[in-house]
Amino acid sequence: MKNLITLEDLSKEDFDAIMASTAELKAERPLHQNKPLDGQTWALIFSKSSTRTRVSFEVGVSELGGRPMFLSSRDIQLGRGELIKDTARVLGRMVHGAIIRTHDHNEVIEFAGYSGIPTVNALTDYEHPCQILTDIFTYQEKRGSIQDRTVTFIGDAACNVCNSWVIAAGLFGFNLNVAAPVKYQPLPEIIEKGNGRVKCFTDCREAAEGSDVLYSDVWVSMGKEEETAERIADLTGYQINNELVSLANPDAMVMHCLPAYRGMEIEEETLEEHSETIFTQAENRLHTQKAIMKWMVS
Protein backbone atom coordinates (compact mmCIF):
# COMPACT_ATOMS: atom_id res chain seq x y z
CA MET A 1 0.00 0.00 0.00
CA LYS A 2 1.27 3.48 -0.89
CA ASN A 3 0.50 6.82 0.75
CA LEU A 4 1.36 10.39 -0.18
CA ILE A 5 1.52 12.20 3.13
CA THR A 6 4.74 14.09 2.45
CA LEU A 7 6.97 14.47 -0.58
CA GLU A 8 9.51 12.50 1.43
CA ASP A 9 7.35 9.43 0.75
CA LEU A 10 8.56 9.55 -2.87
CA SER A 11 11.74 8.15 -4.32
CA LYS A 12 13.23 9.79 -7.40
CA GLU A 13 11.84 6.84 -9.40
CA ASP A 14 8.35 7.44 -7.97
CA PHE A 15 8.60 11.13 -8.81
CA ASP A 16 9.65 10.40 -12.39
CA ALA A 17 6.83 7.86 -12.77
CA ILE A 18 4.23 10.36 -11.53
CA MET A 19 5.53 13.07 -13.88
CA ALA A 20 5.39 10.70 -16.87
CA SER A 21 1.94 9.41 -15.92
CA THR A 22 0.64 12.97 -15.53
CA ALA A 23 1.65 13.78 -19.10
CA GLU A 24 -0.01 10.60 -20.39
CA LEU A 25 -3.24 11.15 -18.48
CA LYS A 26 -3.45 14.77 -19.61
CA ALA A 27 -2.88 13.84 -23.26
CA GLU A 28 -5.50 11.09 -23.32
CA ARG A 29 -8.23 12.85 -21.33
CA PRO A 30 -11.11 12.10 -21.32
CA LEU A 31 -10.73 8.83 -23.21
CA HIS A 32 -9.04 6.79 -20.48
CA GLN A 33 -8.88 3.13 -21.38
CA ASN A 34 -7.41 2.16 -18.02
CA LYS A 35 -9.66 2.67 -14.99
CA PRO A 36 -7.45 1.84 -12.00
CA LEU A 37 -10.12 2.92 -9.48
CA ASP A 38 -12.92 0.94 -11.14
CA GLY A 39 -15.42 -0.20 -8.51
CA GLN A 40 -13.75 1.77 -5.73
CA THR A 41 -15.09 4.51 -3.45
CA TRP A 42 -12.65 7.18 -2.24
CA ALA A 43 -13.53 9.45 0.68
CA LEU A 44 -12.64 13.16 0.53
CA ILE A 45 -12.42 14.24 4.18
CA PHE A 46 -12.16 18.03 4.29
CA SER A 47 -12.04 20.28 7.34
CA LYS A 48 -10.67 23.22 5.28
CA SER A 49 -12.61 24.85 2.46
CA SER A 50 -11.46 24.31 -1.10
CA THR A 51 -12.16 25.02 -4.75
CA ARG A 52 -9.31 23.52 -6.82
CA THR A 53 -8.51 20.63 -4.48
CA ARG A 54 -12.07 19.42 -4.09
CA VAL A 55 -13.06 19.75 -7.73
CA SER A 56 -9.85 18.23 -9.09
CA PHE A 57 -10.02 15.22 -6.78
CA GLU A 58 -13.74 14.58 -7.29
CA VAL A 59 -13.35 14.75 -11.07
CA GLY A 60 -10.12 12.77 -10.93
CA VAL A 61 -11.56 9.87 -8.92
CA SER A 62 -14.51 9.73 -11.31
CA GLU A 63 -12.36 9.77 -14.45
CA LEU A 64 -10.25 6.92 -13.06
CA GLY A 65 -13.42 4.86 -12.67
CA GLY A 66 -14.07 5.38 -8.95
CA ARG A 67 -16.77 7.06 -6.92
CA PRO A 68 -15.82 10.12 -4.83
CA MET A 69 -17.58 10.61 -1.50
CA PHE A 70 -17.18 14.11 -0.07
CA LEU A 71 -17.22 14.22 3.75
CA SER A 72 -17.00 17.64 5.35
CA SER A 73 -15.96 17.62 8.99
CA ARG A 74 -19.37 19.18 9.66
CA ASP A 75 -21.07 16.11 8.20
CA ILE A 76 -19.30 13.36 10.13
CA GLN A 77 -18.54 12.64 13.76
CA LEU A 78 -15.02 14.09 13.52
CA GLY A 79 -16.73 17.46 13.78
CA ARG A 80 -18.18 16.41 17.14
CA GLY A 81 -14.97 15.12 18.62
CA GLU A 82 -14.61 11.52 17.46
CA LEU A 83 -10.96 10.49 17.47
CA ILE A 84 -9.27 10.37 14.08
CA LYS A 85 -8.08 6.82 14.76
CA ASP A 86 -11.66 5.65 15.30
CA THR A 87 -12.92 7.34 12.13
CA ALA A 88 -9.97 5.80 10.28
CA ARG A 89 -10.73 2.27 11.46
CA VAL A 90 -14.36 2.61 10.40
CA LEU A 91 -13.70 4.11 6.98
CA GLY A 92 -10.86 1.67 6.34
CA ARG A 93 -13.45 -1.14 6.36
CA MET A 94 -15.80 0.66 3.96
CA VAL A 95 -13.89 2.74 1.40
CA HIS A 96 -10.84 2.06 -0.73
CA GLY A 97 -8.86 5.28 -0.34
CA ALA A 98 -8.89 8.62 1.47
CA ILE A 99 -8.01 12.18 0.49
CA ILE A 100 -7.63 14.44 3.52
CA ARG A 101 -7.47 18.24 3.72
CA THR A 102 -7.05 19.45 7.27
CA HIS A 103 -4.98 21.62 9.60
CA ASP A 104 -3.02 19.11 11.65
CA HIS A 105 -0.47 17.12 9.63
CA ASN A 106 -0.40 14.42 12.32
CA GLU A 107 -4.06 13.68 11.66
CA VAL A 108 -3.19 12.50 8.15
CA ILE A 109 -0.33 10.37 9.47
CA GLU A 110 -2.60 8.86 12.13
CA PHE A 111 -5.44 8.24 9.66
CA ALA A 112 -3.13 6.40 7.27
CA GLY A 113 -1.72 4.29 10.09
CA TYR A 114 -5.09 3.18 11.46
CA SER A 115 -7.15 2.94 8.26
CA GLY A 116 -4.90 0.66 6.25
CA ILE A 117 -6.01 2.28 2.98
CA PRO A 118 -4.12 4.53 0.53
CA THR A 119 -4.16 8.06 1.95
CA VAL A 120 -3.40 11.36 0.20
CA ASN A 121 -2.44 14.56 1.98
CA ALA A 122 -4.53 17.12 0.09
CA LEU A 123 -3.14 19.93 2.30
CA THR A 124 -2.17 20.36 5.91
CA ASP A 125 -0.68 23.33 7.71
CA TYR A 126 2.71 21.65 7.33
CA GLU A 127 2.82 20.52 3.70
CA HIS A 128 0.96 20.55 0.37
CA PRO A 129 2.65 17.82 -1.70
CA CYS A 130 0.03 17.60 -4.47
CA GLN A 131 0.43 21.30 -5.23
CA ILE A 132 4.20 21.17 -5.61
CA LEU A 133 4.13 18.05 -7.78
CA THR A 134 1.65 19.91 -9.98
CA ASP A 135 3.87 22.98 -10.09
CA ILE A 136 6.94 20.98 -11.05
CA PHE A 137 4.97 19.20 -13.77
CA THR A 138 3.74 22.57 -15.09
CA TYR A 139 7.29 23.89 -15.27
CA GLN A 140 8.62 20.76 -16.96
CA GLU A 141 5.72 20.67 -19.41
CA LYS A 142 6.70 24.13 -20.65
CA ARG A 143 10.46 24.40 -20.02
CA GLY A 144 11.95 20.91 -19.59
CA SER A 145 13.65 19.42 -16.55
CA ILE A 146 13.57 21.48 -13.36
CA GLN A 147 16.86 19.97 -12.21
CA ASP A 148 19.41 22.67 -11.35
CA ARG A 149 16.91 25.44 -12.18
CA THR A 150 16.10 28.16 -9.62
CA VAL A 151 12.66 28.71 -8.11
CA THR A 152 12.11 31.88 -6.07
CA PHE A 153 9.30 31.95 -3.52
CA ILE A 154 8.23 35.45 -2.46
CA GLY A 155 6.01 36.45 0.48
CA ASP A 156 4.87 34.38 3.45
CA ALA A 157 7.38 31.54 3.25
CA ALA A 158 6.54 30.10 6.68
CA CYS A 159 3.71 28.13 5.12
CA ASN A 160 2.83 24.68 3.83
CA VAL A 161 3.47 25.49 0.16
CA CYS A 162 6.95 26.87 0.77
CA ASN A 163 7.73 23.97 3.13
CA SER A 164 6.93 21.61 0.28
CA TRP A 165 9.09 23.60 -2.14
CA VAL A 166 12.01 23.28 0.31
CA ILE A 167 11.56 19.52 0.62
CA ALA A 168 11.19 19.15 -3.15
CA ALA A 169 14.38 21.11 -3.80
CA GLY A 170 16.32 18.73 -1.57
CA LEU A 171 14.77 15.63 -3.12
CA PHE A 172 14.63 16.51 -6.80
CA GLY A 173 17.72 18.62 -7.34
CA PHE A 174 16.77 22.24 -8.03
CA ASN A 175 17.58 25.47 -6.20
CA LEU A 176 15.13 27.46 -4.09
CA ASN A 177 15.44 31.12 -3.17
CA VAL A 178 13.12 32.37 -0.43
CA ALA A 179 12.41 36.10 -0.17
CA ALA A 180 10.56 37.03 3.02
CA PRO A 181 10.93 38.99 6.23
CA VAL A 182 12.90 36.93 8.73
CA LYS A 183 9.87 35.97 10.81
CA TYR A 184 8.10 34.71 7.66
CA GLN A 185 10.96 32.46 6.54
CA PRO A 186 10.86 28.66 6.92
CA LEU A 187 11.99 27.19 10.22
CA PRO A 188 15.62 26.01 10.36
CA GLU A 189 14.56 22.37 10.62
CA ILE A 190 12.58 22.78 7.40
CA ILE A 191 15.46 24.48 5.58
CA GLU A 192 17.69 21.53 6.51
CA LYS A 193 15.46 19.32 4.37
CA GLY A 194 16.58 21.33 1.34
CA ASN A 195 19.99 19.63 1.46
CA GLY A 196 21.90 22.87 0.92
CA ARG A 197 19.83 24.01 -2.06
CA VAL A 198 17.83 26.69 -0.21
CA LYS A 199 18.89 30.33 0.24
CA CYS A 200 16.92 32.86 2.26
CA PHE A 201 16.79 36.58 1.45
CA THR A 202 15.03 39.62 2.85
CA ASP A 203 15.55 41.48 -0.46
CA CYS A 204 13.14 40.39 -3.22
CA ARG A 205 15.23 41.93 -5.96
CA GLU A 206 18.35 40.03 -4.94
CA ALA A 207 16.40 36.77 -4.73
CA ALA A 208 14.76 37.24 -8.14
CA GLU A 209 17.97 37.70 -10.10
CA GLY A 210 18.62 34.71 -12.36
CA SER A 211 15.41 32.92 -11.37
CA ASP A 212 13.59 30.49 -13.64
CA VAL A 213 10.33 30.66 -11.64
CA LEU A 214 8.84 33.44 -9.53
CA TYR A 215 6.23 31.98 -7.20
CA SER A 216 3.87 33.40 -4.62
CA ASP A 217 0.99 32.41 -2.37
CA VAL A 218 -1.46 34.41 -0.28
CA TRP A 219 -0.18 36.51 2.60
CA VAL A 220 -3.07 35.45 4.86
CA SER A 221 -3.59 31.68 4.83
CA MET A 222 -6.71 29.98 6.17
CA GLY A 223 -6.71 30.15 9.96
CA LYS A 224 -4.57 33.32 10.01
CA GLU A 225 -7.37 35.82 9.45
CA GLU A 226 -6.88 37.42 12.86
CA GLU A 227 -3.39 38.44 11.72
CA THR A 228 -4.54 40.11 8.50
CA ALA A 229 -3.57 43.70 9.34
CA GLU A 230 -0.20 42.68 10.78
CA ARG A 231 0.61 40.45 7.82
CA ILE A 232 -0.26 43.09 5.25
CA ALA A 233 1.97 45.59 7.05
CA ASP A 234 4.84 43.11 7.34
CA LEU A 235 4.65 41.72 3.80
CA THR A 236 3.96 44.86 1.79
CA GLY A 237 6.76 45.02 -0.74
CA TYR A 238 7.06 41.25 -1.03
CA GLN A 239 5.07 41.21 -4.22
CA ILE A 240 5.58 39.72 -7.66
CA ASN A 241 5.31 42.58 -10.15
CA ASN A 242 6.68 43.44 -13.56
CA GLU A 243 9.72 45.17 -12.11
CA LEU A 244 10.66 41.98 -10.25
CA VAL A 245 9.96 39.81 -13.31
CA SER A 246 12.43 41.94 -15.29
CA LEU A 247 15.22 40.81 -12.93
CA ALA A 248 14.57 37.11 -13.48
CA ASN A 249 15.72 35.11 -16.50
CA PRO A 250 14.10 36.18 -19.80
CA ASP A 251 11.92 33.06 -20.02
CA ALA A 252 11.09 32.91 -16.30
CA MET A 253 7.64 31.61 -15.42
CA VAL A 254 5.36 33.38 -12.94
CA MET A 255 3.31 30.94 -10.88
CA HIS A 256 0.67 31.24 -8.18
CA CYS A 257 -1.21 28.37 -6.54
CA LEU A 258 -4.42 30.43 -6.17
CA PRO A 259 -6.61 31.94 -4.89
CA ALA A 260 -4.81 35.20 -5.67
CA TYR A 261 -5.32 38.56 -4.02
CA ARG A 262 -4.35 41.01 -6.73
CA GLY A 263 -2.50 44.05 -5.50
CA MET A 264 -1.13 42.16 -2.50
CA GLU A 265 1.17 39.19 -3.18
CA ILE A 266 0.95 39.71 -6.94
CA GLU A 267 0.28 42.74 -9.11
CA GLU A 268 -2.91 42.62 -11.19
CA GLU A 269 -1.10 43.37 -14.45
CA THR A 270 1.53 40.71 -13.79
CA LEU A 271 -1.03 38.05 -13.01
CA GLU A 272 -2.97 38.76 -16.19
CA GLU A 273 0.16 38.75 -18.32
CA HIS A 274 1.03 35.31 -16.94
CA SER A 275 -2.54 34.02 -16.60
CA GLU A 276 -2.07 31.23 -19.15
CA THR A 277 0.64 29.70 -16.99
CA ILE A 278 -1.22 30.25 -13.71
CA PHE A 279 -4.49 28.73 -14.90
CA THR A 280 -2.72 25.86 -16.64
CA GLN A 281 -1.07 25.29 -13.28
CA ALA A 282 -4.56 25.12 -11.72
CA GLU A 283 -5.81 22.71 -14.40
CA ASN A 284 -2.80 20.49 -13.90
CA ARG A 285 -3.91 19.73 -10.35
CA LEU A 286 -6.44 17.38 -11.95
CA HIS A 287 -3.94 15.53 -14.11
CA THR A 288 -1.21 15.29 -11.46
CA GLN A 289 -3.55 14.05 -8.75
CA LYS A 290 -4.92 11.40 -11.10
CA ALA A 291 -1.33 10.27 -11.66
CA ILE A 292 -0.75 10.20 -7.90
CA MET A 293 -3.81 8.01 -7.29
CA LYS A 294 -2.87 5.72 -10.18
CA TRP A 295 0.62 5.35 -8.70
CA MET A 296 -0.84 4.62 -5.26
CA VAL A 297 -2.92 1.66 -6.43
CA SER A 298 -0.40 0.24 -8.92
Rosetta blueprint (number, residue, H / E / L):
1 M L
2 K L
3 N L
4 L E
5 I L
6 T L
7 L H
8 E H
9 D H
10 L L
11 S L
12 K H
13 E H
14 D H
15 F H
16 D H
17 A H
18 I H
19 M H
20 A H
21 S H
22 T H
23 A H
24 E H
25 L H
26 K H
27 A H
28 E H
29 R L
30 P L
31 L L
32 H L
33 Q L
34 N L
35 K L
36 P L
37 L L
38 D L
39 G L
40 Q L
41 T E
42 W E
43 A E
44 L E
45 I E
46 F E
47 S L
48 K L
49 S L
50 S L
51 T L
52 R H
53 T H
54 R H
55 V H
56 S H
57 F H
58 E H
59 V H
60 G H
61 V H
62 S H
63 E H
64 L L
65 G L
66 G L
67 R E
68 P E
69 M E
70 F E
71 L E
72 S E
73 S L
74 R L
75 D L
76 I L
77 Q H
78 L H
79 G H
80 R H
81 G L
82 E L
83 L L
84 I H
85 K H
86 D H
87 T H
88 A H
89 R H
90 V H
91 L H
92 G L
93 R L
94 M L
95 V L
96 H L
97 G E
98 A E
99 I E
100 I E
101 R E
102 T L
103 H L
104 D L
105 H H
106 N H
107 E H
108 V H
109 I H
110 E H
111 F H
112 A H
113 G H
114 Y H
115 S H
116 G L
117 I L
118 P L
119 T E
120 V E
121 N E
122 A L
123 L L
124 T L
125 D L
126 Y L
127 E L
128 H L
129 P H
130 C H
131 Q H
132 I H
133 L H
134 T H
135 D H
136 I H
137 F H
138 T H
139 Y H
140 Q H
141 E H
142 K H
143 R H
144 G L
145 S L
146 I L
147 Q L
148 D L
149 R L
150 T E
151 V E
152 T E
153 F E
154 I E
155 G L
156 D L
157 A L
158 A L
159 C L
160 N H
161 V H
162 C H
163 N H
164 S H
165 W H
166 V H
167 I H
168 A H
169 A H
170 G H
171 L H
172 F H
173 G L
174 F L
175 N E
176 L E
177 N E
178 V E
179 A E
180 A L
181 P L
182 V H
183 K H
184 Y H
185 Q L
186 P L
187 L L
188 P H
189 E H
190 I H
191 I H
192 E H
193 K H
194 G H
195 N L
196 G L
197 R L
198 V E
199 K E
200 C E
201 F E
202 T L
203 D L
204 C H
205 R H
206 E H
207 A H
208 A H
209 E L
210 G L
211 S L
212 D L
213 V E
214 L E
215 Y E
216 S E
217 D L
218 V L
219 W L
220 V L
221 S L
222 M L
223 G L
224 K L
225 E H
226 E H
227 E H
228 T H
229 A H
230 E H
231 R H
232 I H
233 A H
234 D H
235 L H
236 T L
237 G L
238 Y L
239 Q L
240 I E
241 N L
242 N H
243 E H
244 L H
245 V H
246 S L
247 L L
248 A L
249 N L
250 P L
251 D L
252 A L
253 M E
254 V E
255 M E
256 H E
257 C L
258 L L
259 P L
260 A L
261 Y L
262 R E
263 G L
264 M L
265 E L
266 I E
267 E L
268 E H
269 E H
270 T H
271 L H
272 E H
273 E H
274 H L
275 S H
276 E H
277 T H
278 I H
279 F H
280 T H
281 Q H
282 A H
283 E H
284 N H
285 R H
286 L H
287 H H
288 T H
289 Q H
290 K H
291 A H
292 I H
293 M H
294 K H
295 W H
296 M H
297 V H
298 S L
